[in-house]
Amino acid sequence: MKLTKDNYLEVLNKLDACNYAIIRYSEKSNEEVNFLINLINQKEISLVDKELFNDLIWLKIELKSELQFIKISYKGSNGLSIEHTYDGEHGNELTYKNSNGFSYEHTYDEHGNELTYKGSNGTSSEYTYDD
């Protein structure tokens, strides 16, 4: 379901968003909602608001390719930076990296099934699927 200014609360309810998120977003003005909808329809998003960053990551996980952005980054006042990238077709996460040196990457097949995971800490996984 595409997220719009007219259905975003309905979408949050269907996704079983916590009551805190639903209340917080139900109290937003039309201008704030329009900003949020315009923001998620960008290809790349850079934020300094950690709570909004986490909200958008959660929405991306839940709605996958319904959200247009393929890169989202956060830069905190404490020096922490985080970046996620996603594929444009399925909305799957491709990479994650943070300023503490941790990163990981995923690969997927043409159907969006995860094939590999490789973390900077030495962890890795490979997946296979029956036809």
Backbone as numpy.savetxt, mean C-alpha at the origin, in Angstrom:
# Nx Ny Nz CAx CAy CAz Cx Cy Cz
-13.24 -3.18 -5.78 -14.09 -2.00 -5.78 -13.20 -0.78 -5.78
-13.40 0.08 -6.74 -12.61 1.31 -6.84 -13.01 2.26 -5.72
-12.01 2.84 -5.11 -12.24 3.77 -4.01 -12.53 5.15 -4.57
-13.68 5.71 -4.20 -14.07 7.05 -4.65 -14.53 7.86 -3.44
-14.73 9.15 -3.66 -15.19 9.99 -2.55 -16.61 9.62 -2.12
-17.36 8.95 -2.98 -18.72 8.57 -2.65 -18.83 7.23 -1.93
-17.81 6.38 -2.06 -17.95 5.04 -1.48 -16.86 4.66 -0.49
-15.97 5.58 -0.14 -14.82 5.18 0.67 -15.19 4.62 2.04
-16.24 5.14 2.68 -16.65 4.57 3.97 -17.24 3.17 3.79
-18.00 2.98 2.73 -18.53 1.65 2.42 -17.39 0.66 2.18
-16.38 1.09 1.46 -15.22 0.23 1.19 -14.51 -0.11 2.50
-14.29 0.87 3.36 -13.64 0.60 4.64 -14.43 -0.39 5.47
-15.75 -0.27 5.47 -16.59 -1.22 6.20 -16.47 -2.62 5.62
-16.51 -2.74 4.30 -16.40 -4.06 3.65 -15.05 -4.71 3.91
-14.02 -3.89 4.09 -12.68 -4.41 4.35 -12.46 -4.70 5.83
-13.51 -4.53 6.63 -13.41 -4.73 8.08 -12.35 -3.83 8.71
-12.32 -2.60 8.25 -11.41 -1.63 8.86 -11.77 -1.48 10.33
-10.80 -1.18 11.12 -11.07 -1.02 12.54 -11.98 0.20 12.75
-12.68 0.20 13.86 -13.60 1.30 14.17 -12.87 2.64 14.19
-11.64 2.64 14.68 -10.85 3.87 14.74 -10.70 4.48 13.35
-10.36 3.64 12.36 -10.16 4.14 10.99 -11.48 4.65 10.41
-12.54 3.93 10.63 -13.84 4.33 10.07 -14.28 5.66 10.68
-14.16 5.78 11.99 -14.54 7.04 12.65 -13.64 8.18 12.17
-12.34 7.92 12.11 -11.39 8.96 11.70 -11.70 9.44 10.28
-12.02 8.52 9.38 -12.28 8.93 8.01 -13.70 9.44 7.81
-14.62 9.05 8.67 -15.98 9.58 8.55 -16.04 11.04 8.99
-15.06 11.46 9.79 -15.04 12.84 10.28 -14.28 13.78 9.35
-13.77 13.28 8.26 -13.00 14.12 7.34 -13.94 14.99 6.52
-13.47 16.17 6.20 -14.26 17.08 5.36 -14.22 16.59 3.91
-15.11 17.11 3.09 -15.12 16.75 1.67 -13.79 17.09 1.01
-13.20 18.20 1.43 -11.91 18.61 0.87 -10.82 17.60 1.21
-10.82 17.11 2.46 -9.84 16.11 2.87 -10.04 14.79 2.14
-11.29 14.39 1.96 -11.58 13.15 1.23 -11.16 13.29 -0.22
-11.45 14.42 -0.84 -11.02 14.64 -2.22 -9.50 14.56 -2.33
-8.79 15.14 -1.35 -7.34 15.08 -1.34 -6.87 13.62 -1.27
-7.46 12.83 -0.38 -7.10 11.43 -0.23 -7.33 10.65 -1.52
-8.49 10.83 -2.13 -8.81 10.12 -3.37 -7.85 10.53 -4.48
-7.57 11.82 -4.60 -6.61 12.28 -5.61 -5.22 11.73 -5.33
-4.86 11.64 -4.07 -3.55 11.14 -3.69 -3.37 9.68 -4.12
-4.36 8.84 -3.84 -4.20 7.42 -4.15 -4.28 7.13 -5.64
-4.71 8.10 -6.42 -4.73 7.91 -7.87 -3.45 8.38 -8.55
-2.47 8.82 -7.76 -1.16 9.18 -8.29 -0.33 7.92 -8.48
0.65 7.95 -9.36 1.54 6.79 -9.56 2.56 6.69 -8.43
3.04 7.83 -7.95 4.03 7.84 -6.87 3.56 8.79 -5.78
3.71 8.35 -4.53 3.27 9.13 -3.39 4.44 9.27 -2.40
4.72 10.48 -1.97 5.72 10.73 -0.94 5.03 11.42 0.23
5.23 10.87 1.43 4.53 11.37 2.61 5.48 11.62 3.77
5.06 12.51 4.66 5.75 12.71 5.93 4.82 12.36 7.09
3.58 12.00 6.80 2.59 11.63 7.81 2.58 10.10 7.91
3.12 9.57 9.01 3.26 8.11 9.18 1.90 7.42 9.24
0.93 8.05 9.89 -0.39 7.43 10.00 -1.05 7.31 8.63
-0.97 8.34 7.82 -1.52 8.28 6.47 -0.76 7.26 5.63
0.55 7.23 5.76 1.37 6.25 5.06 0.90 4.83 5.40
0.75 4.53 6.68 0.30 3.19 7.09 -1.11 2.89 6.59
-1.98 3.88 6.61 -3.34 3.69 6.09 -3.31 3.31 4.61
-2.48 4.01 3.85 -2.41 3.74 2.41 -1.78 2.39 2.11
-0.80 2.00 2.90 -0.21 0.66 2.74 -1.28 -0.40 3.00
-2.05 -0.22 4.06 -3.12 -1.18 4.38 -4.15 -1.24 3.25
-4.55 -0.08 2.74 -5.51 -0.07 1.64 -4.94 -0.75 0.40
-3.66 -0.55 0.14 -3.04 -1.18 -1.02 -3.03 -2.70 -0.87
-2.75 -3.19 0.33 -2.77 -4.62 0.58 -4.17 -5.18 0.34
-5.18 -4.46 0.81 -6.56 -4.93 0.70 -7.13 -4.78 -0.71
-6.84 -3.67 -1.37 -7.47 -3.37 -2.65 -6.57 -3.66 -3.86
-5.31 -3.97 -3.61 -4.34 -4.33 -4.65 -4.36 -3.34 -5.82
-4.71 -3.84 -7.00 -4.61 -3.04 -8.22 -5.69 -1.97 -8.33
-6.67 -1.97 -7.42 -7.69 -0.92 -7.45 -7.09 0.45 -7.14
-6.01 0.46 -6.35 -5.32 1.71 -6.07 -4.21 1.88 -7.09
-4.11 3.06 -7.65 -3.24 3.30 -8.80 -1.76 3.39 -8.46
-1.42 3.75 -7.22 -0.01 4.03 -6.96 0.86 2.78 -7.05
2.07 2.98 -7.60 3.02 1.88 -7.71 4.25 2.11 -6.83
4.35 3.30 -6.26 5.46 3.59 -5.35 4.95 4.52 -4.26
5.27 4.18 -3.02 4.91 5.03 -1.89 6.11 5.10 -0.96
6.41 6.31 -0.52 7.56 6.48 0.37 7.19 7.38 1.54
7.91 7.17 2.62 7.71 7.92 3.85 9.07 8.42 4.32
9.12 9.66 4.74 10.34 10.24 5.31 9.96 10.92 6.61
10.37 10.33 7.73 10.03 10.86 9.04 11.01 11.90 9.53
10.57 12.69 10.48 11.44 13.73 11.04 12.58 13.12 11.85
12.44 11.85 12.23 13.48 11.15 12.98 14.54 10.52 12.06
14.42 10.75 10.75 15.39 10.22 9.80 14.99 8.88 9.19
13.95 8.25 9.71 13.49 6.99 9.15 12.85 7.22 7.79
13.25 6.44 6.82 12.58 6.48 5.52 12.21 5.06 5.13
11.08 4.94 4.46 10.54 3.65 4.02 10.02 3.82 2.61
10.23 2.80 1.80 9.72 2.84 0.43 9.18 1.46 0.04
8.00 1.45 -0.56 7.39 0.24 -1.11 7.15 0.49 -2.60
7.36 -0.53 -3.42 6.96 -0.45 -4.82 6.04 -1.63 -5.12
5.17 -1.44 -6.11 4.16 -2.43 -6.46 4.10 -2.60 -7.97
3.66 -3.78 -8.41 3.46 -3.92 -9.85 2.14 -3.27 -10.23
2.08 -2.77 -11.44 0.90 -2.04 -11.89 -0.26 -2.92 -12.28
0.01 -4.17 -12.62 -1.06 -5.04 -13.10 -1.87 -5.67 -11.99
-1.19 -6.25 -11.00 -1.88 -6.97 -9.93 -1.87 -6.24 -8.59
-1.03 -5.20 -8.47 -0.94 -4.47 -7.21 -0.12 -5.18 -6.16
0.65 -6.19 -6.56 1.49 -6.92 -5.60 2.74 -6.12 -5.25
3.17 -6.28 -4.01 4.38 -5.59 -3.57 5.59 -6.21 -4.26
6.43 -5.35 -4.83 7.66 -5.79 -5.47 8.86 -5.63 -4.55
8.99 -4.44 -3.95 10.14 -4.18 -3.10 9.74 -3.39 -1.86
10.58 -3.53 -0.85 10.49 -2.75 0.37 11.91 -2.42 0.77
12.14 -1.20 1.21 13.43 -0.85 1.78 13.24 0.26 2.79
14.11 0.23 3.82 14.06 1.30 4.81 15.46 1.83 5.06
15.53 2.94 5.74 16.82 3.60 5.98 17.67 2.87 7.01
17.12 1.86 7.66 17.91 1.04 8.59 18.69 -0.05 7.87
18.54 -0.12 6.55 19.29 -1.09 5.76 18.54 -2.37 5.45
17.33 -2.51 5.95 16.57 -3.72 5.65 15.79 -3.54 4.35
15.77 -4.59 3.56 15.01 -4.55 2.31 14.57 -5.97 1.96
13.59 -6.06 1.07 13.22 -7.35 0.51 12.59 -7.12 -0.85
12.52 -8.19 -1.61 11.88 -8.11 -2.92 11.12 -9.40 -3.20
10.08 -9.27 -4.00 9.25 -10.39 -4.42 9.25 -10.45 -5.95
9.09 -11.64 -6.48 8.79 -11.78 -7.91 7.48 -12.58 -8.02
6.79 -12.38 -9.14 5.48 -12.99 -9.36 5.39 -13.52 -10.78
4.50 -14.49 -10.99 4.25 -14.96 -12.34 3.20 -14.06 -13.01
2.85 -14.38 -14.23 1.92 -13.54 -14.99 0.51 -13.51 -14.41
0.22 -14.43 -13.49 -1.10 -14.46 -12.85 -1.11 -13.76 -11.49
0.04 -13.23 -11.09 0.13 -12.54 -9.81 0.49 -13.43 -8.64
0.83 -14.69 -8.92 1.24 -15.60 -7.86 2.70 -15.35 -7.49
2.98 -15.29 -6.19 4.34 -15.03 -5.75 5.25 -16.21 -6.11
6.40 -15.90 -6.69 7.38 -16.92 -7.05 8.56 -16.93 -6.09
9.06 -15.75 -5.73 10.22 -15.68 -4.85 10.10 -14.53 -3.88
10.78 -14.70 -2.76 10.97 -13.66 -1.76 12.43 -13.70 -1.38
13.06 -12.54 -1.31 14.45 -12.47 -0.89 14.63 -11.24 -0.01
15.07 -11.47 1.24 15.29 -10.39 2.18 16.77 -10.09 2.35
17.07 -8.86 2.72 18.46 -8.46 2.92 19.09 -9.15 4.13
18.28 -9.75 4.98 18.79 -10.45 6.15 19.13 -11.91 5.85
19.09 -12.28 4.56 19.45 -13.63 4.15 18.28 -14.59 4.01
17.10 -14.17 4.38 15.94 -15.05 4.21 15.50 -15.05 2.76
15.05 -16.21 2.32 14.52 -16.30 0.96 13.54 -17.46 0.89
12.63 -17.37 -0.05 11.63 -18.42 -0.27 11.35 -18.50 -1.76
11.05 -19.71 -2.20 10.60 -19.93 -3.58 9.29 -20.69 -3.52
8.38 -20.34 -4.41 7.06 -20.93 -4.43 6.77 -21.52 -5.80
6.05 -22.63 -5.83 5.61 -23.22 -7.08 4.12 -23.48 -6.97
3.47 -23.56 -8.12 2.03 -23.74 -8.17 1.68 -24.81 -9.19
0.68 -25.61 -8.87 0.18 -26.59 -9.83 -0.69 -25.88 -10.85
-0.64 -26.34 -12.08 -1.48 -25.73 -13.12 -2.90 -26.03 -12.92
